[in-house]
Amino acid sequence: MSQRITGPELAEIAKVTAEPAPNRRETGADSPARNRQRLGRRSIMTATGPLTASEARIQVLTLPALIVLWGVVVAIIAAVAF
């Protein structure tokens, strides 16, 4: 059995979900921006040795990119073959 939502209830739901989250500006030693800067300066130890943050990001994102490309190639071959 479904329950109908009335106009005032719908307006209340819309008002609550449309409210922006409080705009907090985090500063200090534990702020996310400062942690990203600190991570970028230090090296990250991987199986292939220490890497910078950008090199580690490239290493991590290579496999998903290859999987997507493999799927595209398989789809093209399947489309041409059939």
Phi, psi and omega in degrees: 000127181267148180252132181276142177264129181278169181302311179297324178294319179295321178295320179294318178298316180296321181293317182291318182284338181272350180293130178288150176293154179302134182275094180260137177252111183271127176229167179111188186289334184257015181288148180301323180294319180292323178294323177294321178296317180296320179295323180293331180280326182276159175271153181250127181278122177239179179296334180266003179117182181289135180229156172285171182298318181290323178293321178294322178298317179296318180297320182289324184273355180293314182298312177300324178295318178295323178295318178297315178298319177299317178297320178295316180297316178298319179295321179294315179297319179294322180291323181284323184287332184249000000 
